[in-house]
Amino acid sequence: MSAESSGGQTPVEYIQHHLTNLSVGEGFWSLNIDTLFFSIGLAVLFGWIAKKVGDSLDPDNPKGMQNVLEVIVEFVDSQVKDSFQGRNPLIGPLALTIFVWIILMNAMDLIPVDLLPWLASLIGIHYLKVVPTTDLSATFGMSFSIFALIMFYNFKVKGPAGFAKMFLFHPFSANNVVVKIILMPFNILMTTIEEIAKPVSMGLRLFGNMFAGELIFILIAILPFWIQWIPGGIWAIFHVVVITLQAFIFMLLTIVYLSIAHQSQDDH
């Protein structure tokens, strides 16, 4: 649907409309209902499919969705084995969940941009963003959840003393006690920035790439109906790569950062 046929909106109004979340509340306390609905809904869908396949496993004659899930599980398992140094039964399921969940959320970008908002308008919903990963609150929510795990395992593996040393004596170290004390404020500042940069960069990278992809689809939708199919089809094919790559990068960084958190203070 082009902007000209969408309720007489100008292109700018059309773009702004599609980039506006369905929200309640104001400011910091606002909740994006559409982000919550689609992200939770896709998580439930993933869990339901996984349970259904798990209840009907056929190791001798795998087919259909079982084949797809086995390929994904083997791929994620190989990434965990290659990138995670240590043993933790949480890492594999966590990496698998992140990878599949982000792919599902990203893939919502492949649905025609006007379809779901138009259906929502029929029941009185005037704003609807269907791609959760184009919402910075969603990507930061995921990345800072990973950050909480990183801090937890840093404290658990290194212990209180090792955790404190990570901030006091890294990245600058010295043999002289006086120099060590002088460097402590700089080490605390640098390590704090280094740690906070991990979730910030993860969240911004995923958000930025998916927001740009959604914006391009919206710009294509502004074109006349008979023109938009060609650039839309080409971009959709390319965007499949972006969707998968962004999920892979987020998953891999999660594995790597948690692997670093599991290292002892001497290794760190």
C-alpha positions, 0 to 999 in steps of 0.5 A: 500500500503506497502512502498516497492510498493510505488515508491521504497521508503525506509521505512524512506522516506515513513514515511517522505513523509506521514508526510510532509504537502502540504505547501506554503511559508517558516518558520513561514509564511508557510501555510499548504494548505492541513490542511486548505483545509480539516479542512474548507471542513469538517466544510462546510460539517458539516454546510451543513448536519446540515442545510439540517437536520434542513430544514427537521426536523420531530419531530413526526418521526425522522430518519436517520441523524436527530436521530444522530444529536439529540443524539449528541446535547443532549449529548453536552447539558448535558455536558454544563449544568453539567460543565458551571456555568452561562448563555451564549447562545454562549457556547452550539453552540460552544461546539457542533461545537468543538465536531463534527468538531474535530471528523470529522477531527480526523476521516480522520485518518480512511481513508487508508493512501495511498488512498488520497495521491495517488489520489492527485499524479494523478493531480501533488500533491506530498505531502498531509496530510489529518488529520488536527489535526495532524498539530500543527498549526491547534490544536494551532489555535483552542486552542488559539482561545478558549484562546482569548474567555477566556480572553474576558469573563474574562475581560467582566465579572470581569471588568477591575479592576477584570481582573487586580486583577486576575493577581495581587492577584492570586494565592498568597494573603495576608492581609498586603499591603506591602506583597501584593505589594511584591507578585504582580510580582510572582502573575503576573508570575504564573497567566500568566503561568497558563492561557497560559498553558491552550491553550498550553496543549489543543493544544498539547494533541490533536496534540500528540494523533492524530499524534501518531495515524497517525504514527501507521497507517503509520507504519502498512502500511509499512508491507506487504499488506497481513499482514497489514489488521489484525493490521490495523483493530484492531488499527482502531477499537481502534482508533475510541475511541481515535478519540471520546475521544480527541474531548470530552476532547477538548470540555469539557476543553473549557466548563470548562475554559469558565465557570471559566472565567464567575465567579466573582473575589470573586468566582475565 
